[in-house]
Amino acid sequence: MVFTILCSGQNKEFVKKNFPDNRKKLKRALDSLKKGDSYYVLGVRYYSQAIPYYMSAEKFNPDNAMLNYKLGKCMLYSSLKYQSSVYMEKAIKLNPNIDPDAHYYLARGYHLTMDWDKAKQEYNTYMQSLTPKMNAKIAEVRKKMEECDNGRQLCQSPARVFVDNLGTLVDTKYPEYRPLVNAGDSELIYTSRAPSGKKIDLADNEGYENILVSYLKNGVWGSPVKLGSSINKKSTNTATAGLSPDGQTLYIYRTLNDGDLYQTYSTNNVWSSPSKMNKKINSGGKESSITVSPDGKVFYFVSDRPGGYGMGDIYKVNSDSNGHWGTPKNLGPTINTQYDEAGVFLSRDGNTLYFSSTGHNTMGGYDIFKTVYDSGRWSIPENLGYPINTPGDDVFFTMPANKKHAYYSSDQKGGKGDMDIYMLTFLGPEKPVVISNAPNILSGITAGITDVMMNEAVSVAAPNKALLRGVVVDSETHKPLFASIELVDNKKNKPIADFNTDSVTGSYVVSLSSGINYGIAVKADNHLFYSANIDLTDSSHYREIEKNIALQPLEVGSHIALRNIFFDFNKSTLRNESKPELQRVIDLLKKYPTITIEISGYTDNKGSQAYNLRLSAARAKSVVAYLSAHGIAAKRMTSKGYGADNPLAPNTTDAGMQLNRRTEFKITGK
């Protein structure tokens, strides 16, 4: 009698003769195979639904080559992609001729787990099966092999950064991606594909895209809520695309018309109904991501319109002071490749652009890159490195004003499901480990530790920046105010940017560059404006400035210091830098034509009392004369010089004396 022994290295078909004692279980396994195949034949987007049925059949018969092949292939296009190589490897062992593309899928599995040598070996094996006429496939495989080389090199010098999943309140088994964070790092707006009821997008068998928001409380991102029904529409994909620097304008992407960008505005924490963006931005193609310069005048966006270098390209378009749009310009071949660029984000310094690409020196899928604008051109894009980037998709980088953290979406190993949102914490350059000669009193210190120096893959230092933050409230009720903040370059007499405070909390965050003497004006309806002068012309280090502002209501007796009115030394001649501040006074008086005012001049205590009185009076008269010459009736204004009276600070320091040298505006009638 001859016995046939089936060992683990031999293919085992789902037939009765191989399972004579398990016919009921065989029938159930065959039913599972049939259900799995019904999804498999529908294509890649349905592979994830085939996996549970295939796994049920595999549990009964783990030694079937075709089942292992289908499992490995389905996993490669699902959230289980990092397990793909286990099944594809087994399929090839059970049947070396299982499918011509098996070695390609096995290479992809090794690639995703960063097994660079095995991946290249399998890509090479697959390459041998291609004919010379298969040019596109040959080019694709060669690129994948280059990505393996890039990955090996990037992993040798990892970035000093913590990469943390945001946790189960934000990240679920469904895809979460396209994060946007406000300047204060307290509000996270993102896209989710968690199903709403039973609504499913039949185009890809996922839930429709919806926009959610989560707030940071006690260091933890809270339970997200959907933005209003005016934003998220039933049976329509709506995704985040960008956020203005002040956080009050949200740009969204909808798949209508092959993909267009819309904008919505926040008023009292309620978002307006989205309106389609200008035709200079939206085209007949797909526009998917957008970012705005700090002054709101320059937009960078991603489009696949004709005439580009590859798939999605990054374009730039300017808007003038009247809101007129220029012609979009492609950023050129230094930035854009023959592959896909996506997820563009401009940092708040206005000179550093982050984006994702499947080109350049990616290690696989989308990697995040940065480029810096200097001397009239963008630098060669720099890969942010591992572990920020992985062989999977890493995309939609965003950063708050303080640059201590950043956020992005990734489908890396260890996530909660599909795409997840991660927080980056930048550590900066590593300091050498120093071992003291003193006796060891901590058991963790051991002899033989040497200095460790790591290459820094991401530059996060901001030595020439300042972060101005605070809250704007009513001076009497102390309730938060929705206010506008205007930044002016005093030296150039030129507006730089306009921002708004948060409509509910009254908070604001503004990033300031060094080398500029700033005039800052805060305005709200039915209130006197507030002005401040922040001189960063000689600043060379990063600092954070907190300035909480109480705006006075328009009432008799209310007064403000006009901090951006400047005079020549020991003279009453108004300097050119004063014009923006004077224009704010003119605008206020024209908006409220019944109020009367006193312009008051003050000095420090240097010089004689008589001299200081004359100088302060002359300076107050100069301001009144300027206002009168620009359309304000003289009968509405008086002027007076108070000299060194009513000091705001002791005249014992330069800073104190500077505070005391001021021009004030007071309401005398209404």
Secondary structure as the mmCIF struct_conf table of DSSP 4:
data_model
#
loop_
_struct_conf.conf_type_id
_struct_conf.id
_struct_conf.beg_label_comp_id
_struct_conf.beg_label_asym_id
_struct_conf.beg_label_seq_id
_struct_conf.end_label_comp_id
_struct_conf.end_label_asym_id
_struct_conf.end_label_seq_id
TURN_TY1_P TURN_TY1_P1 SER A 8 GLY A 9
BEND BEND1 GLN A 10 GLN A 10
BEND BEND2 PHE A 14 PHE A 14
HELX_RH_3T_P HELX_RH_3T_P1 LYS A 16 ASN A 18
TURN_TY1_P TURN_TY1_P2 PRO A 20 ASP A 21
HELX_RH_AL_P HELX_RH_AL_P1 ARG A 23 TYR A 40
TURN_TY1_P TURN_TY1_P3 VAL A 41 LEU A 42
HELX_RH_3T_P HELX_RH_3T_P2 VAL A 44 TYR A 46
HELX_RH_AL_P HELX_RH_AL_P2 TYR A 47 PHE A 60
TURN_TY1_P TURN_TY1_P4 PRO A 62 ASP A 63
HELX_RH_AL_P HELX_RH_AL_P3 ALA A 65 LEU A 76
TURN_TY1_P TURN_TY1_P5 TYR A 77 TYR A 77
BEND BEND3 SER A 78 SER A 78
TURN_TY1_P TURN_TY1_P6 SER A 79 LEU A 80
HELX_RH_3T_P HELX_RH_3T_P3 LYS A 81 GLN A 83
HELX_RH_AL_P HELX_RH_AL_P4 SER A 84 LEU A 94
TURN_TY1_P TURN_TY1_P7 PRO A 96 ASN A 97
BEND BEND4 ILE A 98 ILE A 98
TURN_TY1_P TURN_TY1_P8 PRO A 100 ASP A 101
HELX_RH_AL_P HELX_RH_AL_P5 ALA A 102 LEU A 112
TURN_TY1_P TURN_TY1_P9 THR A 113 MET A 114
HELX_RH_AL_P HELX_RH_AL_P6 TRP A 116 GLN A 128
TURN_TY1_P TURN_TY1_P10 SER A 129 SER A 129
BEND BEND5 LEU A 130 LEU A 130
TURN_TY1_P TURN_TY1_P11 PRO A 132 LYS A 133
HELX_RH_AL_P HELX_RH_AL_P7 ASN A 135 GLN A 156
BEND BEND6 SER A 157 SER A 157
BEND BEND7 ARG A 160 ARG A 160
STRN STRN1 VAL A 161 ASN A 165
TURN_TY1_P TURN_TY1_P12 THR A 168 VAL A 170
BEND BEND8 LYS A 173 TYR A 174
STRN STRN2 GLU A 176 VAL A 181
TURN_TY1_P TURN_TY1_P13 ALA A 183 GLY A 184
BEND BEND9 ASP A 185 ASP A 185
STRN STRN3 GLU A 187 SER A 192
STRN STRN4 SER A 196 SER A 196
TURN_TY1_P TURN_TY1_P14 GLY A 197 LYS A 198
STRN STRN5 LYS A 199 LYS A 199
STRN STRN6 ASP A 201 ASP A 201
TURN_TY1_P TURN_TY1_P15 LEU A 202 ASN A 205
STRN STRN7 GLU A 206 GLU A 206
HELX_LH_PP_P HELX_LH_PP_P1 GLY A 207 GLU A 209
STRN STRN8 ASN A 210 LYS A 217
TURN_TY1_P TURN_TY1_P16 ASN A 218 GLY A 219
STRN STRN9 VAL A 220 TRP A 221
STRN STRN10 VAL A 225 LYS A 226
HELX_LH_PP_P HELX_LH_PP_P2 LEU A 227 GLY A 228
TURN_TY1_P TURN_TY1_P17 SER A 229 ILE A 231
BEND BEND10 ASN A 232 ASN A 232
TURN_TY1_P TURN_TY1_P18 LYS A 234 SER A 235
BEND BEND11 THR A 236 THR A 236
STRN STRN11 THR A 238 LEU A 243
TURN_TY1_P TURN_TY1_P19 PRO A 245 ASP A 246
BEND BEND12 GLY A 247 GLY A 247
STRN STRN12 THR A 249 ARG A 254
HELX_RH_3T_P HELX_RH_3T_P4 LEU A 256 ASP A 258
BEND BEND13 GLY A 259 GLY A 259
STRN STRN13 ASP A 260 THR A 267
TURN_TY1_P TURN_TY1_P20 ASN A 268 ASN A 269
STRN STRN14 VAL A 270 TRP A 271
HELX_LH_PP_P HELX_LH_PP_P3 SER A 272 PRO A 274
STRN STRN15 SER A 275 LYS A 276
HELX_LH_PP_P HELX_LH_PP_P4 MET A 277 ASN A 278
TURN_TY1_P TURN_TY1_P21 LYS A 279 ILE A 281
BEND BEND14 GLY A 284 GLY A 285
STRN STRN16 GLU A 287 VAL A 292
TURN_TY1_P TURN_TY1_P22 PRO A 294 ASP A 295
BEND BEND15 GLY A 296 GLY A 296
STRN STRN17 VAL A 298 SER A 303
TURN_TY1_P TURN_TY1_P23 PRO A 306 GLY A 307
BEND BEND16 GLY A 308 GLY A 312
STRN STRN18 ASP A 313 ASN A 318
STRN STRN19 SER A 319 SER A 319
TURN_TY1_P TURN_TY1_P24 SER A 321 ASN A 322
STRN STRN20 TRP A 325 TRP A 325
STRN STRN21 LYS A 329 ASN A 330
TURN_TY1_P TURN_TY1_P25 PRO A 333 ILE A 335
BEND BEND17 GLN A 338 TYR A 339
STRN STRN22 GLU A 341 LEU A 346
TURN_TY1_P TURN_TY1_P26 ARG A 348 ASP A 349
BEND BEND18 GLY A 350 ASN A 351
STRN STRN23 THR A 352 SER A 357
BEND BEND19 THR A 358 GLY A 359
TURN_TY1_P TURN_TY1_P27 HIS A 360 ASN A 361
BEND BEND20 MET A 363 GLY A 365
STRN STRN24 ASP A 367 ASP A 374
TURN_TY1_P TURN_TY1_P28 SER A 375 GLY A 376
STRN STRN25 ARG A 377 TRP A 378
HELX_LH_PP_P HELX_LH_PP_P5 SER A 379 PRO A 381
STRN STRN26 GLU A 382 ASN A 383
TURN_TY1_P TURN_TY1_P29 TYR A 386 ILE A 388
BEND BEND21 ASN A 389 ASN A 389
BEND BEND22 PRO A 391 GLY A 392
STRN STRN27 ASP A 394 THR A 398
TURN_TY1_P TURN_TY1_P30 ALA A 401 ASN A 402
BEND BEND23 LYS A 404 LYS A 404
STRN STRN28 HIS A 405 SER A 410
TURN_TY1_P TURN_TY1_P31 LYS A 413 GLY A 414
BEND BEND24 LYS A 416 MET A 419
STRN STRN29 ASP A 420 PHE A 426
BEND BEND25 PRO A 429 PRO A 429
HELX_LH_PP_P HELX_LH_PP_P6 GLU A 430 VAL A 433
BEND BEND26 ASN A 437 ALA A 438
HELX_LH_PP_P HELX_LH_PP_P7 PRO A 439 ASN A 440
BEND BEND27 LEU A 442 LEU A 442
TURN_TY1_P TURN_TY1_P32 SER A 443 GLY A 444
TURN_TY1_P TURN_TY1_P33 ALA A 447 GLY A 448
BEND BEND28 ALA A 457 VAL A 458
TURN_TY1_P TURN_TY1_P34 PRO A 463 ASN A 464
STRN STRN30 LYS A 465 ASP A 474
TURN_TY1_P TURN_TY1_P35 SER A 475 THR A 477
STRN STRN31 PRO A 480 PRO A 480
STRN STRN32 SER A 484 ASP A 489
TURN_TY1_P TURN_TY1_P36 ASN A 490 ASN A 493
STRN STRN33 LYS A 494 ASN A 500
TURN_TY1_P TURN_TY1_P37 SER A 503 THR A 505
STRN STRN34 SER A 507 SER A 513
BEND BEND29 SER A 514 GLY A 515
STRN STRN35 ASN A 517 LYS A 523
TURN_TY1_P TURN_TY1_P38 ASP A 525 ASN A 526
STRN STRN36 HIS A 527 HIS A 527
STRN STRN37 TYR A 530 ASP A 535
TURN_TY1_P TURN_TY1_P39 THR A 537 ASP A 538
BEND BEND30 HIS A 541 HIS A 541
STRN STRN38 ARG A 543 GLU A 546
STRN STRN39 ILE A 549 LEU A 551
HELX_LH_PP_P HELX_LH_PP_P8 GLN A 552 GLN A 552
STRN STRN40 PRO A 553 PRO A 553
BEND BEND31 LEU A 554 LEU A 554
TURN_TY1_P TURN_TY1_P40 VAL A 556 GLY A 557
STRN STRN41 HIS A 559 ALA A 561
TURN_TY1_P TURN_TY1_P41 ARG A 563 ASN A 564
STRN STRN42 PHE A 567 PHE A 567
TURN_TY1_P TURN_TY1_P42 PHE A 569 ASN A 570
BEND BEND32 LYS A 571 LYS A 571
HELX_LH_PP_P HELX_LH_PP_P9 THR A 573 THR A 573
STRN STRN43 LEU A 574 LEU A 574
HELX_LH_PP_P HELX_LH_PP_P10 ARG A 575 ARG A 575
HELX_RH_3T_P HELX_RH_3T_P5 ASN A 576 SER A 578
HELX_RH_AL_P HELX_RH_AL_P8 LYS A 579 LYS A 591
BEND BEND33 TYR A 592 TYR A 592
TURN_TY1_P TURN_TY1_P43 PRO A 593 THR A 594
STRN STRN44 THR A 596 TYR A 602
BEND BEND34 ASN A 605 ASN A 605
BEND BEND35 GLY A 607 GLY A 607
HELX_RH_AL_P HELX_RH_AL_P9 GLN A 609 ALA A 629
TURN_TY1_P TURN_TY1_P44 HIS A 630 GLY A 631
HELX_RH_3T_P HELX_RH_3T_P6 ALA A 634 ARG A 636
STRN STRN45 MET A 637 GLY A 641
TURN_TY1_P TURN_TY1_P45 GLY A 643 ALA A 644
BEND BEND36 ASN A 646 ASN A 646
BEND BEND37 LEU A 648 ALA A 649
TURN_TY1_P TURN_TY1_P46 ASN A 651 THR A 652
BEND BEND38 THR A 653 THR A 653
HELX_RH_AL_P HELX_RH_AL_P10 ASP A 654 ASN A 660
BEND BEND39 ARG A 661 ARG A 661
STRN STRN46 ARG A 662 GLY A 669
#
